[in-house]
Amino acid sequence: MIELQSISKKIKSNQVIDDISYVFEDGKVYGLYGHNGSGKTMLLRAISGLIHTDSGNIWIDGKKLHADISFPPDTGIVIENMELLPRYSAKDNLKILAKIKKTADDSAITEALNRVGLDSQSTLRVKKFSLGMRQRLNIAQAIFEKQKLILLDEPTNALDEDGVQLIYKVIREEQQRGATIIIATHHEEDLKALCDVTLKISNGKIVGETIL
């Protein structure tokens, strides 16, 4: 369970998160939607531990972020402007990442790449990937270790319709596996087929909640 307690964050004069309190329950898919600059991405960054809030607390399964833990454990992340290693293939990128936690073997890497529609045996280097292929690889790196929490910022960005439907399928499968998933997008329609709950974000606040 993720609990946000009155968290706020200001960057220069811009209040990007404004006194948000909310509880994300385990095993559900949540959608954050709102216009660009509404605070969706900053909220994901706060939950992932990539930024410190100015006030309030974030609790991850009873542990206080930036006090008991530096980052949420078992978390897969796709956040804007991610770049993997351009000189390596998709599989080699994931093999390098796998060495950090040592929880995923070659079969898990192959499975994740196949699930997002990439050729696990290809030696094509990431620097030659299209934007859509890069996005598929970003999603593969978020799921290949079977993470408990998955944070996805604009996961269908740069994907064609077939790619979008494939990623929707992956998200549903990850929920069935038991993952908690939080998706941020400015396309509300992306969320209706996927989410248990949608949250409208505006000016750094949660201004609406819909249970689907």
Secondary structure per residue as TSV (DSSP state, phi and psi in degrees):
chain	resnum	aa	ss	phi	psi
A	1	M	-	360.0	139.3
A	2	I	E	-113.4	124.1
A	3	E	E	-120.4	123.0
A	4	L	E	-100.3	126.7
A	5	Q	E	-118.5	98.2
A	6	S	E	49.6	51.1
A	7	I	E	-86.0	141.3
A	8	S	E	-139.4	151.2
A	9	K	E	-151.3	129.4
A	10	K	E	-118.9	134.5
A	11	I	E	-116.8	113.9
A	12	K	T	55.9	-119.6
A	13	S	T	-100.0	6.4
A	14	N	E	-99.0	120.5
A	15	Q	E	-83.2	95.0
A	16	V	E	-84.1	-26.8
A	17	I	E	-131.5	128.1
A	18	D	E	-126.8	90.0
A	19	D	E	55.1	55.8
A	20	I	E	-92.3	130.1
A	21	S	E	-125.8	131.8
A	22	Y	E	-167.8	153.5
A	23	V	E	-119.7	122.6
A	24	F	E	-97.8	118.9
A	25	E	-	-84.8	151.7
A	26	D	T	-63.2	143.0
A	27	G	T	79.0	7.0
A	28	K	-	-107.8	159.5
A	29	V	E	-106.2	123.2
A	30	Y	E	-112.5	140.6
A	31	G	E	-116.9	128.5
A	32	L	E	-105.1	124.7
A	33	Y	E	-133.9	153.7
A	34	G	-	163.8	169.4
A	35	H	S	-68.3	165.5
A	36	N	T	-58.6	133.8
A	37	G	T	87.5	5.1
A	38	S	S	-76.2	-19.5
A	39	G	S	117.7	1.3
A	40	K	H	-60.1	-52.5
A	41	T	H	-65.2	-39.2
A	42	M	H	-63.5	-34.7
A	43	L	H	-66.0	-42.2
A	44	L	H	-62.6	-41.7
A	45	R	H	-61.9	-38.7
A	46	A	H	-65.8	-45.7
A	47	I	H	-63.8	-36.0
A	48	S	H	-77.6	-9.7
A	49	G	T	85.8	5.5
A	50	L	S	-75.4	-21.3
A	51	I	S	-129.8	154.6
A	52	H	-	-94.5	136.8
A	53	T	-	-79.7	158.8
A	54	D	S	-78.3	-29.4
A	55	S	E	-154.1	164.9
A	56	G	E	85.5	176.7
A	57	N	E	-132.9	150.6
A	58	I	E	-121.7	126.3
A	59	W	E	-113.4	129.8
A	60	I	E	-115.9	108.3
A	61	D	T	49.2	45.1
A	62	G	T	83.5	1.0
A	63	K	E	-111.5	136.4
A	64	K	E	-82.4	124.2
A	65	L	B	-67.0	136.7
A	66	H	T	70.0	11.7
A	67	A	T	-130.1	-67.5
A	68	D	T	-78.1	-34.4
A	69	I	B	-137.8	150.1
A	70	S	S	-86.4	-33.2
A	71	F	S	-141.1	153.6
A	72	P	-	-63.6	130.8
A	73	P	S	-71.0	156.5
A	74	D	S	53.5	54.3
A	75	T	E	-124.8	130.3
A	76	G	E	-104.7	136.9
A	77	I	E	-132.2	133.1
A	78	V	E	-125.1	108.3
A	79	I	-	-126.8	149.5
A	80	E	T	-43.8	144.0
A	81	N	T	64.3	27.8
A	82	M	-	-69.8	141.8
A	83	E	-	-136.8	123.5
A	84	L	-	-89.4	-177.7
A	85	L	-	-73.2	114.7
A	86	P	T	-69.7	-21.3
A	87	R	T	-86.7	-2.6
A	88	Y	S	-115.8	160.5
A	89	S	B	-74.2	171.1
A	90	A	H	-59.0	-48.2
A	91	K	H	-64.9	-41.2
A	92	D	H	-65.6	-35.3
A	93	N	H	-59.1	-46.1
A	94	L	H	-70.5	-33.6
A	95	K	H	-64.2	-37.8
A	96	I	H	-64.9	-44.9
A	97	L	H	-64.3	-36.0
A	98	A	H	-63.0	-25.0
A	99	K	H	-68.3	-19.3
A	100	I	H	-69.5	-53.2
A	101	K	H	-99.1	-22.4
A	102	K	-	58.6	40.6
A	103	T	-	-111.6	-10.6
A	104	A	-	-121.8	130.9
A	105	D	-	-98.7	-176.5
A	106	D	H	-59.6	-35.1
A	107	S	H	-67.3	-36.2
A	108	A	H	-67.1	-37.7
A	109	I	H	-66.2	-46.9
A	110	T	H	-59.7	-44.4
A	111	E	H	-60.1	-45.8
A	112	A	H	-63.3	-43.1
A	113	L	H	-64.6	-42.6
A	114	N	H	-63.1	-37.8
A	115	R	H	-64.9	-32.5
A	116	V	T	-93.4	4.4
A	117	G	T	87.7	24.0
A	118	L	-	-107.1	149.1
A	119	D	-	-78.4	111.8
A	120	S	T	-68.1	-17.8
A	121	Q	T	-98.8	-2.0
A	122	S	-	-68.3	141.0
A	123	T	-	-100.5	6.8
A	124	L	-	-61.4	130.1
A	125	R	B	-78.3	148.7
A	126	V	G	-58.7	-31.4
A	127	K	G	-62.9	-17.7
A	128	K	G	-99.9	4.4
A	129	F	-	-72.7	148.7
A	130	S	-	-73.0	168.3
A	131	L	H	-60.3	-39.3
A	132	G	H	-64.8	-41.0
A	133	M	H	-64.5	-38.7
A	134	R	H	-63.1	-39.8
A	135	Q	H	-66.7	-39.6
A	136	R	H	-61.1	-41.7
A	137	L	H	-66.4	-39.6
A	138	N	H	-56.9	-42.7
A	139	I	H	-69.6	-38.5
A	140	A	H	-58.6	-41.2
A	141	Q	H	-69.1	-22.5
A	142	A	H	-80.5	-19.1
A	143	I	H	-114.7	-14.3
A	144	F	T	-69.4	-20.5
A	145	E	T	-96.5	11.4
A	146	K	-	54.0	56.6
A	147	Q	-	-69.8	153.7
A	148	K	S	-78.4	-35.1
A	149	L	E	-121.5	131.6
A	150	I	E	-126.9	123.0
A	151	L	E	-113.4	120.1
A	152	L	E	-124.8	116.9
A	153	D	E	-101.2	115.1
A	154	E	S	49.0	59.1
A	155	P	T	-66.3	-20.4
A	156	T	T	-97.0	8.6
A	157	N	T	-58.9	132.0
A	158	A	T	71.9	8.0
A	159	L	-	-97.0	143.9
A	160	D	-	-78.2	178.2
A	161	E	H	-61.2	-39.8
A	162	D	H	-63.0	-41.2
A	163	G	H	-64.5	-40.3
A	164	V	H	-59.7	-48.5
A	165	Q	H	-64.0	-35.3
A	166	L	H	-65.2	-43.2
A	167	I	H	-68.8	-36.2
A	168	Y	H	-56.9	-43.7
A	169	K	H	-61.8	-42.9
A	170	V	H	-61.3	-43.5
A	171	I	H	-61.9	-43.8
A	172	R	H	-62.2	-40.7
A	173	E	H	-64.9	-38.7
A	174	E	H	-67.3	-36.2
A	175	Q	H	-65.6	-42.9
A	176	Q	H	-61.1	-30.9
A	177	R	H	-70.4	-20.7
A	178	G	T	116.3	3.9
A	179	A	-	-73.3	149.4
A	180	T	E	-93.5	130.6
A	181	I	E	-128.3	131.2
A	182	I	E	-121.9	122.0
A	183	I	E	-114.9	132.4
A	184	A	E	-112.8	132.9
A	185	T	E	-158.2	156.4
A	186	H	S	-94.4	1.9
A	187	H	-	-102.8	97.4
A	188	E	T	-59.1	-33.4
A	189	E	H	-65.3	-23.4
A	190	D	H	-63.4	-23.3
A	191	L	H	-95.5	-24.6
A	192	K	H	-62.9	-35.1
A	193	A	T	-83.4	-7.7
A	194	L	T	-114.5	-33.2
A	195	C	-	-98.1	151.6
A	196	D	S	-85.4	-32.1
A	197	V	E	-142.5	136.8
A	198	T	E	-116.5	144.3
A	199	L	E	-124.4	124.6
A	200	K	E	-87.2	127.8
A	201	I	E	-111.6	132.7
A	202	S	E	-147.7	127.6
A	203	N	T	52.3	40.3
A	204	G	T	79.0	8.5
A	205	K	E	-120.9	153.7
A	206	I	E	-83.8	114.8
A	207	V	E	-111.3	-1.0
A	208	G	E	-165.8	147.6
A	209	E	E	-135.4	132.2
A	210	T	E	-126.8	125.3
A	211	I	E	-96.4	123.0
A	212	L	-	-100.0	360.0
